[in-house]
Amino acid sequence: MENTKYMDLIGRYLSGDIGAGEKAELMAWVEAGPANKAFFEEMIQLWSVSGEYEDEPFVTDKQAAWAAFEKKFEQRYSGGGGQQAPEGRVVKMKPLRFALRYAAAIALMLAAGYWFFFSNGDTDIQMASVRTEAGEQREVALPDGSTVVLNENSELAYATSFEKRRVRLSGEAFFQVVKRNGHTFTIDAEGATTTVLGTSFNVRAYPAESKVEVSVKTGKVALQKAEGGSQKLLLEAGKAGAYDKQRKTVEEAPASNADSWKTSRLEFDSLPLSVVVEDLERYFHTKIEVANPKLLNCTFNGEFIKPDLKNVLDALAFTMVLEVEKQNGTYVLKGDASRCD
């Protein structure tokens, strides 16, 4: 069952951005089993008490719950001064409002409903989650002895029993997984699944980015599309791979400074400037442009411990005979590509 699909549908329903066909599909799913219904009712209940609909008591009957929710939604956004919109009327909302309410609905479900997606509806399972804010890193010790270092703006969730050695990641983390009698360790992240026995590796899976990136430091890792994807990419130490969210494919990718956020070290071993720039943008959270596209294929060598952006750019400028200018907050690199032919 594609649980993430129904999370999306519930999010659209709560935000008011759902079509008739999607709603019918969601209703059929809710009626398919008691676990589905329990999860849906919990989301309606939490959404109701979150402040948007505090005066509307929740009822356990699904049809009545939907009717009550729709009534409050129509009254609030139809522009009728609290009057219910006529039957069949389509209530139009600005795209930004849709986006904000949809994001709020998904955030609510992520906060309260991780148990469902790990347990296939087993409501008795207990979940734990750890979240980091901007500029924060945190180390997490898992029940099996594995450790995870979360990068900023990330979240890790897992069942406290940890019988299945399975976690869900949103954001970026470095994993040090211990071997446990041949039992696999699985990370679900933004539509991709990473499976290992015992190894260390970095996973980057921020919702706003187009790819899920996995870079292996020790051991071996299997990367594939979640929910039955047949294409599997096996990665050994020193290798990296990426899952393209739009194309839903996995392929090898450059392995460069994936865990620099944790080690505070940048290493460039004859890497093309295109890769160097990408690494610098990610590490320093800045924008860098190369005026001459031919320069992107020129290679650079360098190692920086606790790097400073100015020092790195100065090293680039000296080694590759470049000029560095800052224009409207963006660093622009200029130079003659013939020097590195």
N, C-alpha and C positions, 0 to 999 in steps of 0.2 A: 504494500500500500504506500502511495506517495504522500507521506504525512505532511511534508513541507507544502505540497499543493493545497491541502485543506487548511493549513495555517494561513496561507495567502488568501484563500476564499473567506475565512472567518475575519481576517484583517480587513478585507474589502467590505464585508458585510457590516462590521462595526463602524467603519469610516463612512458608510453610505455610498461607496463607490463600487457597486456590484450590479451586474446585469441580470435580467430575468433568467437566462439560461444558467448562469453561474449560481444563482440563488437556488434554482431547482436542483442542481447537482449537489450543492451543499446540504439541502434538506434531505436528499436521498441518502447521503453519507451519514448524517446524524441519525437517521432512522435505521441504519444498517446494524447497529449494535449498541449495547448499553454503555460501553466505554467511550464511544464517539459522542453519545448524548451527554454523558457526564462531563466530558471535556468542554463541549460547546456551552453547556449550562454554566459551568464555572467561569468561562470567559464572559458570558453575558452578565453574570452576577458581578464579577470584578469591574467590568466596564460600567455597570450601573452605579456602583458605589464609589467610582473614581472621581465623582463630582459633576459629570455631565448629566446624569440622570438620577440624582440622589433621592428624588421624591417618588420614584417609581419602584414599588416592591417587586422583587423577582418572583416569578411563578414557575413551577417545575414543568408545566405543560409547554411543549416546544412551540406549538402554534400560537398559544397565547403570549408566550415570551416574545416571539417575533412581532406579533401584532402590537404589543405594548412598546417595543423598541421602535418600530416604524412610526407609531403615533407620536412619540416624543421627538423623534428625529424630524418629522414633518413640521411639528409645531415650532421647533427651534429654528429651522432653516428655511421655511417656506416664505418668510417675509410677511406672514399674515397676522402679525401681532399676537401670536399665541393661538391662533385658530388653526384647526386641522386642515391640511391641504385637501382639495377635492380628490376623489378617488381616481386613480390613473394618472394623476399629474406627476411629471418628472421634475423633481427638485434639482435645480442646477446650482452647483457650487463652483467657486473659483478654483482653478487647479492647485494653487498654493494651499487652500484650505483642505482640499482632498488629500494632498500629499502629507500635510501635518497630521490630519486625523488618521490616515492610514498608518503613518509611522508610529503614532501613539498606540494604535491598536496592536501592531506587531510588537512594540516594546512591552506592552502589557502581557501579551502571550508569552514572550520570551522570559519575562520575569516570573510568571506563574505556571507555565505549562511545559517546562522541559521534561518533566516526568513522563508525559505522554509519548514523546518522540523517542524515548529510550526504552520504554517498557511495553509498547504496543497496547497501551490502555490499562496497564496494571496500576490502579490508583493507590496501592499500598506502598509503592516504591518511594524511597526518600531521596531527594536530590540535594546536591551541594553545588554552589556556583561561586566563582571568584571573579571580580571585575576590577579593572584598573582605569584610572582617569588619565587625562592628558598629562604627560610628563612623568607618569608613575610606572614603575616596574615592580613586579611582585613574584616571589618564588612560592610554588605550591608543591607540597609533598602529597602524593597520591597514596591510597591505601595499600597498593602493591609494592611500594618502595620506589616507584618511578618519581621523577621530579620534573616540574614544568616551570619555566620562567616566562611570565607574561610580559609582553611589551605594553606600551601605553594604549589606552582606548581599546582594550581587549577584554574578552570574557570567556571563561572556561566553565563548563558544566558537566557533571557526572553523577552517577548513582552512588550513594554512600557505601552500599554493599560492595560495589566494584567487581561483581562476579564476572561480568562480561569484558572487563578491561576496555571500556569504550568511553570516549569523551566527545563533547561538542565544543568547537572553537569558533569564536568570532573575533577576528583581529590577528595578532601575531604572537607566536610563542616558540620557545626552544625546548624540545623534549629530550630528556635523558631516560630512556625506557629500559627497565631491567627485564632479563629473561625470566619466565615463570612457567617451567614444565611444558614448554612448547605452546603455551596459550598466546594467541595473537593479541596485539594492542591496536586499537582502531581509533582514528581521529576523523570525525565528520566535520567538514568545514566548507560552507558555501557551495554545496553541490558536489564536492569532491570527497573521496574517502582515501585515507592513508593508512596502510596496514603494515605492522612490523612485529618482530619477535623480541628483539632487544637491540637498541641502537640509539644514536643521538642525531638529531636533525632539527631543522627549522621549518616552521609552517607559517606562511603569511596568507591570511584570508580575510581581508577587510571587505565589508559589504560593498563599499563604494568603488572598489577596484575590479577590473575586468577579469583578473586571473587569480587563481590560487597557486601559490608558489611553494615548492618543497625543495629544500637543499639538505643533502645528507653529509654529515660529518664523519660518522663511523657506522659500520654495518650496512644493511640493505633495507630498502623501503619499497613498497608497492603503492603506486598512485593510480587511481582510476576514478571514473565517474561514479557517484553514489547511486544507490538503488538499482543494482543490476547491470551496471555498465560492463560490457565485455572487453573493452580496450583497457589493457593494464600496462603500465610502464614501470619496469624494475630499475631502481636507481641504486648504485653503489656509492661508497664513500667518495666524496669529491665531486659528485654529480648532482644535477638539479633538474627538476621537471616542473611543468606548469599545466594546470587545468584551465582551459578557456571556457568561461561561463556561458558565453553566447553560442559558440560552436559546439560546446559540450564534448571537447576532445582533450586528450592529454598528449604532451610532447616534451622532448628534452629542452632545457633552457640553460643559458649561461649560469655557471655557479660562481658567483662573485659577491663576497662580503654580505652574505645573507644574514649572518648573526652579528654584524658589526654593532648593531644597537645594544647588544649584550656585552660584547668584548671591548667596546670603545677602541677598535682598531680597524683601519682601512689598509688593505693590501692590494696592490695592482701589479701583476706579473705579466708584462707585455700584453696588456689588455687594450682593445681599441677605445678611442676617446668616447665613442658612443656609449659604451658600458661604463666607463669612468664617470661620465656626466650623470648617467642614470643613478649610479651608486651615491654620488655626491648629493643629488637632489633629494634622494630618499633619506640619507643620513642627516643632512642639515636642514631639511624641510624648506628648501629654497628652489628657485627656478633658474636654470642655466641654459643658455642658448649658444649654439655654435654658428657663427655667421657664414662660414664656408663649409658646405656639406662634405667636401672632400676631406676635411680634417677628421671627420668621424672615424675614418679607417686607420688613422695614425695611432700608433701604440704608445703606451706610457708605462713606466715602471716606478714604483714608489711604495713606501710603507710608512704609515703614520699611526702613532700611538696617542690616544686621547686627542684626536685631530682637531685642528682649528681651521675653519673655512678659508680664512685669509692665507694661512700658511700653505694649505694645499693648492690654492689657486696660484700663489706665488711660485710654487714648485712647478706647476703645469706651465706657467708662463715662461719660466727660465729654461726648463728642459725642452719644451716644444716651440720656443720662440713665438709666444703668443702675446697678444694684448688683451687685457681684461678690463672691461668697462661695466659700470652699473647703470642701467637705464630703467627707470620706473620700477625699481625693486628687483629687476632681473639682471643677472650677470651674463654678459655677452663676451664670448671668446672669439677673437679674430686672429688670423694668421695665414701664412702661405703653406699650403699642403705639400708643395714640392720639396720642402725641407725634410719630410719624413718618407719620401719615396724610396 
